[in-house]
Amino acid sequence: VSETRVSLSNGQIKGFTLMWPAGDEERRRRLIGEMDKSLVRLDTVLDPAAGSDEDQAIDLVSGLEVRKPAISRSGFYTDNRGTVVTTAEAVENCARITIDELYEAKLVATSDTGIAVLTPNDALAPLNVAAFSAQTPRLNTEIAIAGYSYEGVLDSPSVTYGTLSDLRGLRGEENLNRFALTALAGDAGGPVLDATGGVLGMLLPAPSAGPQLPDDVAFSLDRETIQAALRDAGKSGQTARSSEQMAAEDISAAARSMTVLVSCWK
């Protein structure tokens, strides 16, 4: 328990703070009285710059380092109950998993294709959920990905535009789509949207082994693979009903509102 007493005189604030164990009122009254009587106001005041730290950082609070997750990646809502799909690398060997660093989540299932399915511990009401595209995209059409590119440094997801290069992987993998776009590590697990706002797939992490690919080559697991992973986990996804193209700003808004930050805490 603490008590602070201050007074203003000649433009200067002076005083003291006393802290004591709860329940020790007798000693508190005695000490407060003695401190009131013995307080002497000096002419000097604290330098206004005292206590400032030129080496400022957003991950410091009152000079103390803020605890950070071991890894953060992107994910997206797939139903109105808050089920999230993300990349399996985001949730490996975690003591805790959070959505947007606010909501505790549990790992429901992972697939051998690299998909992880999460559910929040408490019910959530997402602003928007993924609706999987019902049409086959055409090559060289524009797509958008949403993700926490900088792994949570920014409060909101970023949207990056690119083009669909192929409906297969470089080795002919039928469950992959290849894109011409530049993505960052934090974007992995985020949704890939077509021109109608339908979700085509989930962005994969950059390959960690094999040939070094150009920076503007990215891959996603296709929508059929994601829907299969959801079914295996006892979940389901929605199918997009509209085939009309959306304005770029509407696609960005839709992508951001379904995208979440998935964090793994050790």
Secondary structure, 3 states (H helix, E strand, C coil): CEEEEEEEECCEEEEEEEECCCCCHHHHHHHHHHHHHHCCCCCCCCCCCCCCCCCCCCCEECCEECCCCCEEEEEEECCCCCCEEEEHHHHCCCCEEEECCCEEEEEEEECCCCEEEEEECCCCCCCCCCEECCCCCCCCCEEEEEECCCCCCCCCCEEEEEEEEECCCCCCCCCEEEEECCCCHHHCCCEEECCCCCEEEEECCCCCCCCCCCCCEEEEEEHHHHHHHHHHCCCCCEECCCCCCCCHHHHHHHHHHHEEEEEEEC
